[in-house]
Amino acid sequence: MANQTISKAFNTLFTYPIWRIEIDGENQLIAVETRNPEDTLPYLNVITFDGNSILQDFKITVKEWVLAGIQCSKLILKKISSNSPIEAGILVIDCYSPKKQEIWSNYVFMGLVNYGVLVRPKMIEQGLQMFLDLNSLSISNEKEIHIKPYESKIVYPVIYNGEVPLFLKDFPIEGEIWINAMDDYFIWAFYEKNKNDLYQIRIIQSTRNELINSLIAVSELPLKFFNIYFLIDKQIFLLTDNKQEFVSYLV
C-alpha cells in the first residue's frame, strides 16, 4: 500500500538565482548552477537528495563556463560564447574536492554518455567523436570502447486527459492536471490560485478511487513554471517563487 503521508525531504535557499540544475541519480547528488546578477559569474553548488550541502557557492571566474552535467560525483562544464552555442572547452571538477580540476581546452562538448562525455577535437568540424572517461579522466577513441547512452533517472509528470476523479472535484484547479503512476498509487499535481491571486502547487497522493494525502508544496508564485516538477524514484523536486529556493518531497 501507499505511504500515508507526503513528507518534506528538504528545502534549500541559494545565494543567487538558479540557472541550471543537473542530477546524478546514481550517487544521489544535485548540481545547481547559480549566477550573480551583478556580474553574471557562475557559482556551483552540490547537495544530496537529503538536502545536505556538499559544495556551496564555488565561484567560476569565467562566465562562459556553464554546467552541462554531473556524473561519477564530478561536475561537467562546457564553454559557450556569444558567437556560437558551444566553443572548445570542457572542465571537470570533483564535487568533494573542487580544487581537483581537469580542463580540455582543445575539445568540444558533444553530449553526456554513461560515465563519460562525447567530445570532438577542436580542429575537426564533424565526424570524429572521442570518449572522455569521467573515472579515469582520459580521452580515447569512441569506437574502441563500449559506450552506453546516458541514463537519466528524471521522470516528468504527464498531463492527465481523462475524467477528473471525484476526490479532485472540490479543488480550485487552474489549468492542467499532471499525474505520475507509482507502484500502487498515483501522484497528482496542479496549480491553484490563493487569496492574493497568486499560484500555488498542490500535490495529492491517491489510490485509484480515494484521496490519501494532500498538501500545498509551493505557494506565492506569480507565474506558472514550464515544468511543474520532476521526479526521481519517489522524490519530487520543485522550484519556488524567487528562483533561489529548491524544495523536495518524499511521496
Buried (B, 14 or more C-beta within 10 A) or exposed (E): EBBEEBEEBBBBEBEBEBBBBBBBBEBBBBBBBBBBEEEEBBBBBBBBBEBEEBBBEBEBEEEBBBBBBBBBBBBBBBBBEEEEEBBBBBBBBBBEEBEEEBBBEEBBBBEBBBBBBBBBBBEEEEEEBBBBBBEEBEBEEBEEEEBEEBEBEEEEBEEBEEEEBEBBEEBEBEEBBBBBEBEEBBBBBBBBEEEEEBBBBBBBBBBEEEBBBBBEBBBEBEEEBEEBBBBBEBBBBBBBBEBBBBBBBBB
